[in-house]
């Protein structure tokens, strides 16, 4: 599994494809609504699972979460040794999801000179009268 900042790529190879099938799945960050994480332990594997908008989630019964995740095409099972690498990947994906859903910053207000230039263009094209241009220019310059 890899993450390039925009897509999570899950590639099935070796025996991992036996339960889900061979191939590569690319999931855009914009489609991921949640990340489920089960920490691997000394005796049990963990997993990372991605929830997608419009997907149907199944609730696992106690003790079978990792087994059920092994059948889900949006999940990857990991060993304790792989845990730190997958945890870093999880943090990167969650940061990208948060950045994707963060409100964008409002546009910076135009400077006085930029506003006067815009007003002068409107005046020259006849959209603003002499009086409207003079009043708007005074407001833009803070006079």
Residue pairs with C-beta under 8 A, 6 or more apart in sequence:
1 8
1 9
1 10
1 11
1 48
1 76
1 86
1 89
2 8
2 9
2 11
2 89
3 9
3 89
3 92
3 93
3 96
5 29
5 92
5 96
6 28
6 29
6 96
7 26
7 27
7 28
7 29
8 26
8 27
8 29
8 32
8 50
8 93
9 24
9 25
9 26
9 27
10 24
10 25
10 27
10 73
10 74
10 76
11 23
11 24
11 25
12 20
12 21
12 22
12 23
12 24
13 22
16 77
17 23
19 70
19 71
20 71
20 72
20 73
21 73
25 73
25 74
27 50
27 52
27 74
29 93
29 96
29 97
29 100
30 100
31 52
31 53
32 50
32 51
32 52
32 93
32 97
33 51
33 52
33 53
34 50
34 51
35 48
35 49
35 50
35 51
35 90
35 93
35 94
35 97
36 47
36 48
36 49
36 50
36 51
37 46
37 47
37 48
37 49
37 87
37 90
38 46
38 47
38 65
38 66
38 69
39 46
39 83
40 46
40 78
40 79
40 80
40 82
40 83
41 80
42 80
44 66
45 66
45 77
45 78
45 79
45 80
46 66
46 77
46 78
46 80
46 83
46 86
47 65
47 66
47 69
47 70
47 75
47 76
47 77
47 78
48 75
48 76
48 78
48 86
48 89
48 90
49 69
49 72
49 74
49 75
49 76
50 74
50 75
50 93
51 57
51 74
52 74
55 74
58 68
60 67
60 68
60 69
66 77
69 75
69 77
70 77
76 86
78 86
110 118
112 140
112 141
112 142
115 140
116 137
116 140
116 141
119 128
119 133
119 136
119 137
119 140
120 133
120 137
122 128
122 133
123 129
123 130
123 132
123 133
128 136
